[in-house]
Amino acid sequence: MKQKLIALDLDGTTLNNQSLLSDRTKNVLATLQKDNHLVMIATGRPYRNSKEFYETLRMTTPLVNFNGALCHNPSDSNWSNYYHKTLNKDFAMDLIEQREELGIDFICVEGKEKLFASTATLPANEYFPKNLMATQITSKDTLSENPTSMNIFSEGHNLEAIRDRILARYGKTIEIRTWGGTMPCLEIVSAGVQKALGVEVVANHYGIKREDILAFGDEDNDMEMIRYAGHGVVMQNGISALKHIADDVTMHTNHEDGLAIYLENYFRLQQP
C-alpha cells in the first residue's frame, strides 16, 4: 500500500479510559511504522504530558502539541519546519484576574516547557502527573514570556457556559477547544491555531498528499484535523458533531481497542 501519514489524537482515541496504551495498539502502530507508514501524534496535551507515549511508540516523526500551537520533532532538534504560536501574556493575566467573575475554578498557564497555575495546589487529575511538583502561581512577575496555551478546569457541567463568556469578552483573538477525555477541560490558544495546521506542516515536510492522510479523533478539538485528512475517522465514543463530518466511524470505543481494530482492518494486518 502507498505510504500514509496517520495522525492520532491521544485522549479518548489512542489511549484507553485509564490513559494507557494497550498492547494491541502498541503492536499495530509498531507494525505500521515498520511497513514505512508515518505515524504521528496530534494532541491537546503539552509535550511533558505526551513524551511518554511518543517514546513508548518509538516515534521519530514530528509531534503536534497544545492543539496545534506547537509543532516540533523531539527526535530532531534542528527540524526545519518547527513552529511555536503563543498567546499574549497580557491577555493571560487579564483572564486570570477575571477568573471568579467568569465562573472558573482553576486555570493552568502553559509555556513550551513551563507550567504556571492560578492557585498553589494542582488539581488531582490525570492532566497533572503525580511527579509534577507544585508550580509557581501566575503573576506579572512570574509570567515573563507569552504563554503557549491556557487550560481551564471547572467542577460541574458549566464548561460551555464559561466558553461563551470568554468568547463574548475576548472575541476573535483566541481559539477555545474542549478536550481531555475523561477529565474534560477548555484549552485556549492563539486565533487560527488548530491540529490541522500542524498535520499539514508535517504532511508537506514528507511530501504526503492530503488524500494519503488518515486522522483519528473523538472531540471538538479534532474537528479541523478530521475535515482536513483525506480519510478522517471518529471513534465510536466521539461526539456527534464530529461523526457527522467524518469519513468513517470506528466500530469500537477507545477503551475497546477501537483504533487498533480499525487500523488492522484498513491495512489488512494480521489480527490477534
N, C-alpha and C positions, 0 to 999 in steps of 0.2 A: 504493500500500500504506500501511496505517496506520503512524504513526511508531513506530519501535522504538528501544529502548536496547540497544546492543551492547557488552557488557563483555568486554574482551580481556586475557588473560594475555600476558606478553611472551615469556619464555624457554621454548622448546620449543613455542610456539604461533604467535605473531605474527612472531617473529624466526626466521631460519634457523639452521643449526648454526654459522655464523660470527657469530652475534648481530647480524645485519643485517636491515634491512627490504628485501625485494625490490621491484623496480619494480612488479611486478604487484600486490603487497599494497598499496603506496602508492596506486596508481591506483584500486583497488577501494574502499579506505577513503575516498579523496577523493570518489569518486562518491557513496557512501552519505551522506556529510556534506552534499554538495551537494543530495541528494534529501531533506534535512531529517531524516534519521535521526541519532540521538545515538550517537556512538562514544566510548567511554571506556576507559582503561587501568586494570586492577586487577592489581597486581604485588607480588611479594615484595621487589623492589628498593627502595632508598631513592630519594628524588627526585633526588639528584645523579647517579644511575645510570640514570634513566629520562627525565630532562628532554630529552635529545637526541631521543628518539623522539616525545615529546609535541609538541615544536616542529616537527620534520620533518613530522609529520602535520597540522600547523596546527590543533591541537585547541583548543577553548575550554571543554570540559567539565571537571568535577571529576576529580581523579586519586586513585586509591587506592594507597598505598604501604605497605611493610612488612606485606604480607599482611592489610591492614585496620586496622592500628594508627593510620594517618594518612589522613584524607580531607580534601582541600583543593582549591582551584581556583587553579592558577598564573596564570590569566588574570584572576582577580578576588580580590584580597587581602581584600576585605570580604565574601566569600561567607558567607552566614548559617548554613550547615549544617556548617561546619568542625568537625572534632574531632581530638583527638590523645590516644591512650591509651598510657600508659607503664608500664614495669616499675619495681619498687622498686630503687633503687641499691644497697641493702644485699644484696639477692639477687644482683645482678650481681657485686659484689665477692666474695661467698661462692663463687659458681660459678667465678670465675677462680682463687680460692685452691685449689679442689678440681680444677683442670684436669688435672693429671697423674694423680691418683687415678681420674678418670673416663675417662682414655684420650684426652683431647682434645689435638690438635696446636696449634690456633690458634683464638682467639676474637676476633671483631670486635664491638665495642660501638658501637651507632649511636644518636646523638641525631637530632633532626629535621634539624640542619644540621652536626653534628659527628661525627667518627669517632675512636674510640679502639681500641687494639689490645693484645693480651696480650703481644706482642713488638714490638721496634723495626722489624723488617723485615716488610713486607706480602707475602703470597703472590703469586706470579706467575700470576694467572689473571684471567679477564675480569670478575670481580666488582669488581676494583680498577682503574680506568682508569689508563693509563700516566702521565698528567699529574697523578695524585694523589700528593702528597708523603707521605713517611713521617709517621705521626701520633704523637700522644702515647701513651705507654704508660699503660694504665689503672691508676689508683691512687685511693685515697680522696681525695687532693688534687686530681687532675685531673678526676675524675668528680664534679662538683659538683651535677649535676641528674639526675633519674630518666631513664634511657635509654628509647628507643623500642623497640629490639629488640637481640638478640644473635645473631650468626651463628657457627656452629661449622663449622670445616673440619678434616678429618682424612684422612690417607692411608689407602689400602686401602678395604675394604668394611665398615667397622665402624660406620657412622653409626647403624644400627638398634640396635646394642648400646649405643651411647652414649646414644641417645634413651631406652632402657629404664632405664639407670642414673640419668639425670637425673629422669625421672618418678618413679622409686622414691624418690628423695631429696626432691623438692620437691612431689610430689603435684599437686593440682588448682589450684595458684596460677598456673600458666602453661599456654600452648599451645605445642606444638612441631610444626613442619611441615617437610617436605622440599621443596626447590625448587632451581632453579639451572640447569636444562637440562643442558649437557654438563659442568658443574662443580658437582655437587650439594653442598648444604650443609644443615645444620639451622638453622632460624630459630626463636628463642624470642621470644614476645610475651606480653602480659598475658592472663590467662584470659578467654575469651569473645571474643577478637579473631579475626576471620576476614574473608576478602574479601567474603563475602555481606553482612556488616554495612555495609560501605561502599557496595556496589551498591544495597542497599535505601535507604540515605540519599539517594543520587543519584536513584534512581527516584522516591522520594517528592517530592523537590525539583521534578522536572519533571512530576509527575503521571502518570507512566508506570505502568500496571498490570503486575503480575507476569507475566501471560500475554504481555505485549509485550516481555519482556526475553529477549535471546539472550546466552548466555555461552559462552566458548570457553576450554578449558584442557587441561592434559596431566598434571598432577601432583597429589600428595596435598594440596597447599595450595589446590587449586581445588575440592575436594570439595563444600563447602557452597555455593559460588557456582554450581556446576553443578546442584546439587539445587534451589537457590532459583529459578533462572531458569525462565521458562515454557518455554524451549527451550534445554536445556543440551547442548552439543556438545563431544565429546572428540576430540582429534587422533588420527590413526592411530598415532602414536608414543607415545600416552598410556599410562599404567599400566592394568592390567587392572581393578583395583578401581574406577577411575573410569568405565571403559567400561560396567561392569555397571549403573551408576546413571544413565547419560546417556540423553538422548532420541535422540541420534544420534552417529555417529562419522564423521569425515571419511574420504574415500577415499584421501587422500594425506597424507604427513607434513608437518611444519613446514618441512622442507628441500625439499619438492616443491611449495611454494605451496598446501598443503592448505587453509589458512584462506581465501585469496583465491578458490580454485576453489569452495569450499563456498558462500561468500557470493555469488559470481556466479550459481550455480545457484539458491540460495534466493531471491534478489531478482530473478532473471531479468535480469541485467545482460548487456550485450554482451561477449562473450569475445574475447580477442585471437586 
